Amino acid sequence: MQSSTTYQELSTSYSSQIRNLFLAPEDVGVKEEMRSGSAVPLQALVERAETLADTSQQLGEATATYLSDDTVPTSQQEAAEMKLLAQAIAELETAQALLESAEEAKRDAERGKTPVGTDEPSRGVKVNPRVQSSIEQSAIIVETPLEAGVTLLSLDDNRRSGLPSDLAGAKANLKSTVESSLRSICKDTGRVGWRAINDLLLMDTATIRQGIAFVSKDAAQLIDQIMEGVGSFILRLVKTAIRLLGQAYNWIRAILGQEIEEEARKQVGGWLGELKQDGSEESLFGKLIPQIYKTAAIQSELQTWLESTQAQVTQVNQATEVVDSLAKRHQAKAKQVERLLTVMAFMKKIPALKMPQGQVIVAAVTLGVSCYVLYLGNDHIRDGHVVLNERFSFRIPDRVVGVRETVQQALGDVEPPVSPATTG
């Protein structure tokens, strides 16, 4: 693993490169309100994009090592997870913009708008302001030090005010907070998960099968099939875009662990077949999520722990604060997943990705996101490297002390005092 200083330098370099990617040379390093708004020449864009792809690979691989190292604090692992997700979003946005630029440059060449003796169009490339804004959001997360932990999620760290000072009130408040947090996590999982699954249901079965078997190295083999007969600058742009797509997919895999993600993709692929046959809709991610995560069992355990615990008011209130923050942290991550799915929706409109080969890449990324959504909800609710339940055939990582584990540690693990009558 790299030193924290080297890693931070790499993170800062990546953020700077992706922010400046679509800026005209004279606008690099200039405040937004002072920029000329000029387009970046195609050759400059190609060279910057290739450098960015190299930096992206280095950064993504370095971030992934924090997830696989058990000596790294869980707060930093959670931050690393968020960084990989942000990097994947930024690279999907960038790949989309590069492919659109390549399509436009190709049309210019076909219309004879390319100067004699070169394959670079006369006009430069401008990026959609929405894309630049999204890239900026991701860059902020990527460049924030790992040591900042969950502050990457832009959450207010204010403690809840007005916590009960009596034990009965503290217990009632904890019970209410657990119930509301479980509902919130299940609701977010159902909403975001169904959005990903619904996108997959619109694809044909053959594409899904290829997406299940897809590995990032396959992306390079699709380039010649996606574009033929283009000039060297345009081809380099397409190659870099496809490489960034493959790397974004790798960062999603790294969050779960590659072997786990492969098993999860197969499982989700099987569910898709069932859904297409029986015509089910949001029930899998809506009505069944609480059953999958066994939230009713957690609430039953909570009642038992509340009745038998010897924990004091302070301990109970601390558990309430942590449980409340778990729901907020999950919500913040779910919103990042929604950002990613929004990018994917835009990408599917690009001609190159409408082709069967491009659809395979889209399917693979969406499958990986579906698996991540399921993992994310479970990690914030339950504890340990568990099999999600009988509907799942794979084990998942454990990077967050979930609702159940938080409450158990605060209440269930507290030993009752020894009665004077039993002492020697």
Number of C-alpha atoms within 10 A of each C-alpha: 12 11 8 12 10 11 19 18 15 19 26 18 16 24 26 17 19 24 19 18 23 28 25 20 15 13 18 16 12 13 8 10 7 8 14 12 13 15 18 22 19 24 18 17 23 23 15 16 24 18 15 22 20 14 18 25 18 15 23 21 16 17 26 23 16 22 24 15 11 11 9 12 15 18 18 19 28 21 27 28 23 24 30 26 26 27 26 26 30 28 26 28 25 26 25 27 22 26 23 22 21 24 20 15 26 23 14 17 20 11 9 11 16 18 11 9 6 12 20 22 23 15 14 18 24 17 17 9 9 10 17 20 12 18 22 17 14 24 24 15 24 28 20 18 21 25 15 12 18 19 17 21 20 10 12 9 9 8 12 12 7 6 18 16 11 11 16 12 15 22 22 13 17 24 19 12 19 26 18 15 22 25 16 18 24 27 19 22 26 23 16 22 26 20 19 23 24 15 16 21 16 10 14 12 15 11 19 26 17 16 23 24 13 19 16 20 12 16 20 14 13 17 20 12 12 17 16 9 9 17 14 12 21 27 19 18 25 27 24 26 28 27 24 30 25 24 24 27 27 24 26 25 24 23 26 25 17 14 12 18 23 20 17 26 25 19 18 19 20 13 15 18 13 12 18 13 9 8 7 11 14 16 12 17 22 19 13 14 22 19 14 18 20 16 21 13 12 21 16 10 15 21 12 13 19 20 10 13 17 17 19 14 17 16 16 25 22 19 22 26 17 19 28 20 20 25 25 18 19 23 19 18 20 22 14 18 22 18 15 22 20 14 19 21 13 12 23 16 12 16 13 22 18 15 13 16 19 22 21 26 26 25 24 25 28 25 28 25 26 24 25 23 22 23 20 22 27 26 25 24 27 22 18 15 13 14 13 19 13 8 10 14 14 19 19 23 20 21 21 21 21 22 28 23 20 21 27 19 13 22 23 20 14 14 11 10 7 8 7 7 6 6 6 4
